[in-house]
Amino acid sequence: MTESARTPPTTPAATPEAQAPQGTVEISDWQNDIEYSASCAKLDVTIVNRSDTAVDKVTLHSKGEDAREAELTLPATTFSAGIAPFGERSFSLKVCDKRMTQNEYGPAAIPTRITWTWIQP
């Protein structure tokens, strides 16, 4: 009687779990530019990625003023950001809302917060 070589049963290798991104994304600088129209403001904003994961898209939430100088929430602006881990990028955005009207200084858009999505591995 001969013994056949036995091979131990194999199990597939476990796929490593993706780690959740560590860190945050913040507005590091912003300013309204002098270029504007009756209901649009040019907003220059610098966003810094204080995370170990690249940022895919950013949504900027802003406020402005109407003709009576009453504060109003402007529509959110979403754009492709492509910010590397621990990097920063500057963007020039045109923020428009028909409720904003031209005044002595033109419409202003003031960023209040941002939300973002990470680039998926």
Backbone as JSON Lines, residues from 0, in Angstrom:
{"i":0,"aa":"M","n":[0.84,-1.14,0.0],"ca":[0.0,0.0,0.0],"c":[0.91,1.23,0.0]}
{"i":1,"aa":"T","n":[0.6,2.13,-0.89],"ca":[1.4,3.35,-0.98],"c":[0.6,4.51,-0.44]}
{"i":2,"aa":"E","n":[1.34,5.33,0.19],"ca":[0.67,6.54,0.69],"c":[0.81,7.64,-0.33]}
{"i":3,"aa":"S","n":[-0.27,8.27,-0.61],"ca":[-0.19,9.41,-1.52],"c":[0.12,10.66,-0.71]}
{"i":4,"aa":"A","n":[0.82,11.56,-1.36],"ca":[1.16,12.82,-0.67],"c":[-0.1,13.62,-0.47]}
{"i":5,"aa":"R","n":[-0.25,14.07,0.71],"ca":[-1.43,14.88,1.01],"c":[-1.03,16.34,1.06]}
{"i":6,"aa":"T","n":[-1.87,17.16,0.49],"ca":[-1.65,18.6,0.57],"c":[-2.7,19.17,1.51]}
{"i":7,"aa":"P","n":[-2.27,20.05,2.36],"ca":[-3.25,20.62,3.29],"c":[-4.25,21.47,2.52]}
{"i":8,"aa":"P","n":[-5.47,21.52,3.01],"ca":[-6.47,22.34,2.32],"c":[-6.02,23.81,2.34]}
{"i":9,"aa":"T","n":[-6.33,24.5,1.26],"ca":[-5.95,25.91,1.17],"c":[-7.16,26.8,1.39]}
{"i":10,"aa":"T","n":[-6.89,27.92,1.98],"ca":[-7.96,28.9,2.17],"c":[-7.53,30.18,1.46]}
{"i":11,"aa":"P","n":[-8.45,30.87,0.85],"ca":[-8.08,32.11,0.15],"c":[-7.57,33.15,1.15]}
{"i":12,"aa":"A","n":[-6.62,33.95,0.69],"ca":[-6.06,34.99,1.55],"c":[-7.13,36.04,1.82]}
{"i":13,"aa":"A","n":[-7.15,36.48,3.03],"ca":[-8.13,37.5,3.41],"c":[-7.73,38.84,2.79]}
{"i":14,"aa":"T","n":[-8.7,39.54,2.27],"ca":[-8.46,40.86,1.71],"c":[-8.32,41.85,2.86]}
{"i":15,"aa":"P","n":[-7.25,42.63,2.88],"ca":[-7.1,43.57,3.99],"c":[-8.21,44.63,3.94]}
{"i":16,"aa":"E","n":[-8.68,44.98,5.1],"ca":[-9.73,45.99,5.17],"c":[-9.15,47.37,4.9]}
{"i":17,"aa":"A","n":[-9.9,48.16,4.15],"ca":[-9.45,49.53,3.89],"c":[-9.57,50.34,5.17]}
{"i":18,"aa":"Q","n":[-8.56,51.12,5.44],"ca":[-8.59,51.94,6.64],"c":[-9.34,53.24,6.36]}
{"i":19,"aa":"A","n":[-10.04,53.69,7.35],"ca":[-10.75,54.97,7.22],"c":[-9.73,56.1,7.18]}
{"i":20,"aa":"P","n":[-9.98,57.1,6.32],"ca":[-9.05,58.24,6.28],"c":[-8.92,58.9,7.64]}
{"i":21,"aa":"Q","n":[-7.72,59.34,7.94],"ca":[-7.44,60.02,9.2],"c":[-7.15,61.49,8.89]}
{"i":22,"aa":"G","n":[-7.82,62.39,9.55],"ca":[-7.57,63.81,9.34],"c":[-8.8,64.56,8.89]}
{"i":23,"aa":"T","n":[-8.59,65.77,8.41],"ca":[-9.7,66.63,8.02],"c":[-9.3,67.5,6.83]}
{"i":24,"aa":"V","n":[-10.27,68.22,6.29],"ca":[-10.06,69.14,5.18],"c":[-10.61,70.48,5.62]}
{"i":25,"aa":"E","n":[-9.84,71.56,5.39],"ca":[-10.23,72.87,5.9],"c":[-9.99,73.96,4.88]}
{"i":26,"aa":"I","n":[-10.7,75.07,5.04],"ca":[-10.43,76.28,4.27],"c":[-9.31,77.0,5.0]}
{"i":27,"aa":"S","n":[-8.18,77.21,4.32],"ca":[-7.07,77.89,4.99],"c":[-7.04,79.38,4.67]}
{"i":28,"aa":"D","n":[-7.63,79.8,3.54],"ca":[-7.63,81.21,3.17],"c":[-8.73,81.45,2.15]}
{"i":29,"aa":"W","n":[-9.28,82.64,2.15],"ca":[-10.27,82.99,1.13],"c":[-10.34,84.51,1.01]}
{"i":30,"aa":"Q","n":[-10.81,84.94,-0.16],"ca":[-11.06,86.37,-0.36],"c":[-11.99,86.55,-1.53]}
{"i":31,"aa":"N","n":[-12.79,87.59,-1.46],"ca":[-13.62,87.99,-2.58],"c":[-12.76,88.86,-3.49]}
{"i":32,"aa":"D","n":[-12.85,88.6,-4.77],"ca":[-12.09,89.38,-5.72],"c":[-12.93,90.57,-6.17]}
{"i":33,"aa":"I","n":[-12.29,91.56,-6.8],"ca":[-13.04,92.74,-7.24],"c":[-13.88,92.46,-8.48]}
{"i":34,"aa":"E","n":[-13.65,91.33,-9.15],"ca":[-14.45,91.0,-10.32],"c":[-15.82,90.51,-9.86]}
{"i":35,"aa":"Y","n":[-16.86,91.1,-10.37],"ca":[-18.2,90.66,-10.02],"c":[-19.18,91.16,-11.07]}
{"i":36,"aa":"S","n":[-20.36,90.64,-11.02],"ca":[-21.47,91.12,-11.85],"c":[-22.61,91.44,-10.9]}
{"i":37,"aa":"A","n":[-23.76,91.72,-11.43],"ca":[-24.89,92.12,-10.59],"c":[-25.27,91.07,-9.56]}
{"i":38,"aa":"S","n":[-25.1,89.8,-9.87],"ca":[-25.53,88.77,-8.93],"c":[-24.51,87.64,-8.76]}
{"i":39,"aa":"C","n":[-23.26,87.88,-9.12],"ca":[-22.21,86.87,-8.97],"c":[-21.01,87.46,-8.26]}
{"i":40,"aa":"A","n":[-20.4,86.66,-7.43],"ca":[-19.18,87.05,-6.74],"c":[-18.07,86.09,-7.12]}
{"i":41,"aa":"K","n":[-16.86,86.61,-7.32],"ca":[-15.71,85.76,-7.55],"c":[-15.06,85.49,-6.2]}
{"i":42,"aa":"L","n":[-14.93,84.23,-5.87],"ca":[-14.39,83.83,-4.58],"c":[-13.13,83.01,-4.8]}
{"i":43,"aa":"D","n":[-12.02,83.49,-4.25],"ca":[-10.76,82.73,-4.28],"c":[-10.62,82.03,-2.94]}
{"i":44,"aa":"V","n":[-10.46,80.71,-2.98],"ca":[-10.4,79.94,-1.75],"c":[-9.25,78.94,-1.82]}
{"i":45,"aa":"T","n":[-8.53,78.8,-0.72],"ca":[-7.46,77.81,-0.61],"c":[-7.92,76.75,0.38]}
{"i":46,"aa":"I","n":[-7.83,75.5,-0.05],"ca":[-8.28,74.38,0.77],"c":[-7.08,73.49,1.07]}
{"i":47,"aa":"V","n":[-6.92,73.16,2.33],"ca":[-5.8,72.33,2.76],"c":[-6.34,70.97,3.22]}
{"i":48,"aa":"N","n":[-5.68,69.92,2.74],"ca":[-6.03,68.55,3.1],"c":[-5.1,68.11,4.23]}
{"i":49,"aa":"R","n":[-5.61,68.05,5.43],"ca":[-4.82,67.62,6.59],"c":[-5.13,66.15,6.88]}
{"i":50,"aa":"S","n":[-5.0,65.34,5.82],"ca":[-5.37,63.94,5.91],"c":[-4.38,63.08,5.15]}
{"i":51,"aa":"D","n":[-4.41,61.78,5.46],"ca":[-3.56,60.81,4.78],"c":[-4.2,60.27,3.5]}
{"i":52,"aa":"T","n":[-5.33,60.81,3.1],"ca":[-6.07,60.35,1.93],"c":[-6.37,61.53,1.01]}
{"i":53,"aa":"A","n":[-6.25,61.31,-0.29],"ca":[-6.52,62.38,-1.26],"c":[-8.01,62.73,-1.29]}
{"i":54,"aa":"V","n":[-8.29,63.99,-1.6],"ca":[-9.67,64.49,-1.67],"c":[-10.12,64.49,-3.12]}
{"i":55,"aa":"D","n":[-11.3,63.96,-3.37],"ca":[-11.85,63.89,-4.72],"c":[-12.65,65.14,-5.05]}
{"i":56,"aa":"K","n":[-13.75,65.35,-4.35],"ca":[-14.63,66.49,-4.6],"c":[-14.85,67.29,-3.33]}
{"i":57,"aa":"V","n":[-15.08,68.58,-3.52],"ca":[-15.37,69.48,-2.41],"c":[-16.68,70.18,-2.7]}
{"i":58,"aa":"T","n":[-17.49,70.35,-1.67],"ca":[-18.69,71.18,-1.76],"c":[-18.51,72.35,-0.81]}
{"i":59,"aa":"L","n":[-18.59,73.55,-1.37],"ca":[-18.41,74.77,-0.61],"c":[-19.77,75.36,-0.29]}
{"i":60,"aa":"H","n":[-20.0,75.63,0.98],"ca":[-21.24,76.25,1.44],"c":[-20.9,77.69,1.8]}
{"i":61,"aa":"S","n":[-21.69,78.65,1.31],"ca":[-21.39,80.06,1.51],"c":[-22.63,80.83,1.9]}
{"i":62,"aa":"K","n":[-22.38,82.06,2.37],"ca":[-23.48,82.98,2.63],"c":[-23.19,84.27,1.88]}
{"i":63,"aa":"G","n":[-24.22,85.06,1.67],"ca":[-24.1,86.34,1.0],"c":[-25.13,87.29,1.57]}
{"i":64,"aa":"E","n":[-25.4,88.37,0.83],"ca":[-26.41,89.35,1.26],"c":[-27.35,89.65,0.1]}
{"i":65,"aa":"D","n":[-28.58,89.96,0.43],"ca":[-29.53,90.38,-0.6],"c":[-29.5,91.9,-0.71]}
{"i":66,"aa":"A","n":[-30.41,92.47,-1.49],"ca":[-30.42,93.91,-1.75],"c":[-30.61,94.73,-0.47]}
{"i":67,"aa":"R","n":[-31.26,94.16,0.53],"ca":[-31.48,94.87,1.81],"c":[-30.39,94.56,2.82]}
{"i":68,"aa":"E","n":[-29.3,93.94,2.35],"ca":[-28.17,93.55,3.18],"c":[-28.54,92.51,4.23]}
{"i":69,"aa":"A","n":[-29.58,91.74,3.95],"ca":[-29.96,90.63,4.82],"c":[-29.15,89.4,4.4]}
{"i":70,"aa":"E","n":[-28.65,88.67,5.39],"ca":[-27.85,87.48,5.11],"c":[-28.7,86.39,4.47]}
{"i":71,"aa":"L","n":[-28.14,85.73,3.47],"ca":[-28.84,84.62,2.83],"c":[-27.87,83.48,2.57]}
{"i":72,"aa":"T","n":[-28.41,82.28,2.58],"ca":[-27.62,81.09,2.3],"c":[-27.55,80.92,0.79]}
{"i":73,"aa":"L","n":[-26.35,80.83,0.25],"ca":[-26.16,80.66,-1.19],"c":[-26.18,79.18,-1.54]}
{"i":74,"aa":"P","n":[-26.51,78.86,-2.8],"ca":[-26.48,77.46,-3.22],"c":[-25.07,76.89,-3.06]}
{"i":75,"aa":"A","n":[-25.0,75.64,-2.67],"ca":[-23.7,74.98,-2.51],"c":[-23.03,74.82,-3.88]}
{"i":76,"aa":"T","n":[-21.71,74.92,-3.89],"ca":[-20.93,74.77,-5.12],"c":[-20.06,73.53,-4.97]}
{"i":77,"aa":"T","n":[-20.25,72.54,-5.85],"ca":[-19.46,71.31,-5.81],"c":[-18.5,71.3,-6.99]}
{"i":78,"aa":"F","n":[-17.25,70.94,-6.71],"ca":[-16.26,70.91,-7.79],"c":[-15.23,69.81,-7.52]}
{"i":79,"aa":"S","n":[-14.6,69.36,-8.6],"ca":[-13.54,68.37,-8.5],"c":[-12.31,69.04,-7.92]}
{"i":80,"aa":"A","n":[-11.74,68.48,-6.87],"ca":[-10.66,69.14,-6.17],"c":[-9.3,68.5,-6.43]}
{"i":81,"aa":"G","n":[-9.22,67.19,-6.34],"ca":[-7.95,66.51,-6.56],"c":[-6.83,67.0,-5.67]}
{"i":82,"aa":"I","n":[-7.05,67.01,-4.37],"ca":[-6.03,67.5,-3.43],"c":[-5.29,66.29,-2.84]}
{"i":83,"aa":"A","n":[-3.98,66.27,-3.02],"ca":[-3.16,65.17,-2.53],"c":[-3.16,65.12,-1.0]}
{"i":84,"aa":"P","n":[-2.84,63.96,-0.42],"ca":[-2.72,63.88,1.03],"c":[-1.74,64.94,1.55]}
{"i":85,"aa":"F","n":[-2.13,65.62,2.6],"ca":[-1.34,66.66,3.25],"c":[-0.94,67.79,2.28]}
{"i":86,"aa":"G","n":[-1.77,68.01,1.26],"ca":[-1.5,69.06,0.28],"c":[-2.55,70.15,0.36]}
{"i":87,"aa":"E","n":[-2.38,71.17,-0.48],"ca":[-3.37,72.23,-0.56],"c":[-3.48,72.71,-1.99]}
{"i":88,"aa":"R","n":[-4.64,73.27,-2.32],"ca":[-4.89,73.82,-3.65],"c":[-5.73,75.06,-3.51]}
{"i":89,"aa":"S","n":[-5.54,75.97,-4.45],"ca":[-6.33,77.2,-4.5],"c":[-7.28,77.12,-5.69]}
{"i":90,"aa":"F","n":[-8.47,77.66,-5.5],"ca":[-9.5,77.64,-6.53],"c":[-10.11,79.02,-6.66]}
{"i":91,"aa":"S","n":[-10.49,79.38,-7.87],"ca":[-11.26,80.6,-8.11],"c":[-12.64,80.16,-8.55]}
{"i":92,"aa":"L","n":[-13.64,80.57,-7.8],"ca":[-15.02,80.15,-8.06],"c":[-15.9,81.36,-8.33]}
{"i":93,"aa":"K","n":[-16.86,81.18,-9.19],"ca":[-17.86,82.21,-9.43],"c":[-19.13,81.73,-8.74]}
{"i":94,"aa":"V","n":[-19.53,82.43,-7.69],"ca":[-20.71,82.06,-6.91],"c":[-21.83,83.01,-7.29]}
{"i":95,"aa":"C","n":[-22.91,82.45,-7.83],"ca":[-24.0,83.29,-8.33],"c":[-25.33,82.93,-7.66]}
{"i":96,"aa":"D","n":[-26.12,83.96,-7.45],"ca":[-27.47,83.78,-6.94],"c":[-28.24,85.05,-7.29]}
{"i":97,"aa":"K","n":[-29.37,84.9,-7.93],"ca":[-30.11,86.08,-8.39],"c":[-30.6,86.95,-7.24]}
{"i":98,"aa":"R","n":[-30.57,86.44,-6.01],"ca":[-30.97,87.25,-4.86],"c":[-29.91,88.27,-4.46]}
{"i":99,"aa":"M","n":[-28.66,88.03,-4.88],"ca":[-27.59,89.0,-4.6],"c":[-27.69,90.1,-5.64]}
{"i":100,"aa":"T","n":[-27.51,91.32,-5.21],"ca":[-27.55,92.43,-6.16],"c":[-26.31,93.28,-6.0]}
{"i":101,"aa":"Q","n":[-25.98,93.95,-7.07],"ca":[-24.79,94.8,-7.06],"c":[-25.01,95.96,-6.09]}
{"i":102,"aa":"N","n":[-24.0,96.24,-5.29],"ca":[-24.02,97.41,-4.42],"c":[-22.67,98.1,-4.57]}
{"i":103,"aa":"E","n":[-22.34,98.98,-3.69],"ca":[-21.09,99.74,-3.84],"c":[-19.87,98.85,-4.03]}
{"i":104,"aa":"Y","n":[-19.83,97.71,-3.35],"ca":[-18.66,96.83,-3.42],"c":[-18.92,95.57,-4.24]}
{"i":105,"aa":"G","n":[-20.1,95.42,-4.78],"ca":[-20.43,94.21,-5.51],"c":[-20.87,93.1,-4.57]}
{"i":106,"aa":"P","n":[-21.43,92.04,-5.11],"ca":[-21.88,90.93,-4.27],"c":[-20.69,90.26,-3.58]}
{"i":107,"aa":"A","n":[-20.93,89.73,-2.42],"ca":[-19.89,89.01,-1.68],"c":[-20.39,87.62,-1.33]}
{"i":108,"aa":"A","n":[-19.5,86.65,-1.44],"ca":[-19.78,85.28,-1.02],"c":[-18.76,84.94,0.06]}
{"i":109,"aa":"I","n":[-19.24,84.55,1.21],"ca":[-18.37,84.24,2.35],"c":[-18.49,82.75,2.64]}
{"i":110,"aa":"P","n":[-17.4,81.99,2.51],"ca":[-17.49,80.55,2.79],"c":[-17.78,80.3,4.26]}
{"i":111,"aa":"T","n":[-18.71,79.41,4.53],"ca":[-19.07,79.1,5.92],"c":[-18.6,77.71,6.33]}
{"i":112,"aa":"R","n":[-18.55,76.78,5.38],"ca":[-18.05,75.43,5.69],"c":[-17.87,74.67,4.38]}
{"i":113,"aa":"I","n":[-17.17,73.55,4.47],"ca":[-17.01,72.68,3.31],"c":[-17.33,71.25,3.71]}
{"i":114,"aa":"T","n":[-17.74,70.49,2.73],"ca":[-17.86,69.04,2.87],"c":[-17.05,68.45,1.73]}
{"i":115,"aa":"W","n":[-16.66,67.2,1.82],"ca":[-15.78,66.61,0.81],"c":[-15.99,65.11,0.73]}
{"i":116,"aa":"T","n":[-15.48,64.55,-0.37],"ca":[-15.43,63.09,-0.53],"c":[-13.98,62.7,-0.76]}
{"i":117,"aa":"W","n":[-13.6,61.56,-0.21],"ca":[-12.25,61.05,-0.37],"c":[-12.15,60.31,-1.7]}
{"i":118,"aa":"I","n":[-10.95,60.27,-2.26],"ca":[-10.71,59.42,-3.42],"c":[-10.69,57.98,-2.92]}
{"i":119,"aa":"Q","n":[-11.45,57.13,-3.57],"ca":[-11.55,55.74,-3.15],"c":[-10.41,54.94,-3.74]}
{"i":120,"aa":"P","n":[-9.8,54.04,-2.95],"ca":[-8.67,53.23,-3.45],"c":[-9.12,52.25,-4.52]}
